[in-house]
Amino acid sequence: MGDLVTMDDLTNDEILSVLGDANRLLPVAKGTLHLPLLEGKVLANMFFENSTRTRMSFEAAMKRLGGSVLNFSSVGTSVAKGETLFDTMQMIDGYADIAAIRHPRQGAAQYSADSVEIPILNAGDGAGNHPTQTMLDLFTINNSHGSLDGLNVILVGDLRYGRTVHSLSHALVRFGASLTMVSPTSLRMPKEIVSDLRSHGAEVNEAESLQDQIPDADVIYMTRIQKERFPDEDEYAKVAGIYKLRASDLSGVKKAMIVMHPLPRVDEIDPSLDSTDHAKYFEQAFNGVPTRMALLCRSLGVEVPKKVS
């Protein structure tokens, strides 16, 4: 049993093991096979911030494995009455076997993990980490390219506030990826993260033009400019819609290049790209189900059979 608060909670071998488990669980995730590995277990979905894919894929993952789900949001609960996060988590510790938590405050997932006995899976803490998203991203990349090793990955958009790219960049460099960070100056990847990545021997480049990077990319990871993270609406208006990828931009790309996006998209990927072989963002969203299945099993100490049938 174990928490997953940041990607540092997993070794490279553990990452690959979880990805292997997720791959074997694909037919269960698709509903073509019934495998109640988590029957009798209860997941608490603790969402203090809006979510569609993360919350629903956690719920789908738990239910596909025969478990039950308690859905919690800060709207209509005692949080509105002033209940502290500590007290809320103490209550959940008695109701559930495991909890996924999304919270607007960076560090809330670690605080929760330190407060309770049940395993905690970080489903996003402010502009901090989003390790279960990183795992489904790695699953998507691995299944598309057959490996995570030595890829050229372009991260685009809101790299300052985007927790998905913070977690993903750390994970990718552990497998020898070269990273190019494309963003406006005001949304560059935090200096401490870039410095940390380089200290681990990573090749990290920063640029403002997306078009120049496209031909050499193995993965283009688009992100939306997150209006809700901006303290000033005028600052948001300066960078909104700055990057947009269209099917016509991909004429000279590598055949195996994939385009990813954690979703929701606003206008950074044109619908013309949806029907191309490069578009993987909807498949990426589905991949949250088998990946989170594998993570739930790992944290609850339940082994995924080597042969699922």
WOCORLIN-V142153 format. One record per helix or strand. SS is the DSSP state (a for helix, b for strand). FROM is the first residue (numbers start at 1). TO is the last residue. Records with the same first field share a line. If there is no record, write none. Layout:
BEGIN
SS = FROM-TO, FROM-TO
END
This chain:
BEGIN
b = 4-4, 42-47, 68-73, 98-103, 119-125, 152-156, 178-182, 203-207, 219-222, 245-245, 258-261, 269-269, 279-279
a = 7-9, 12-24, 26-29, 53-64, 78-81, 85-95, 108-115, 131-145, 163-173, 185-187, 191-199, 211-216, 227-229, 233-239, 247-250, 271-273, 281-299
END
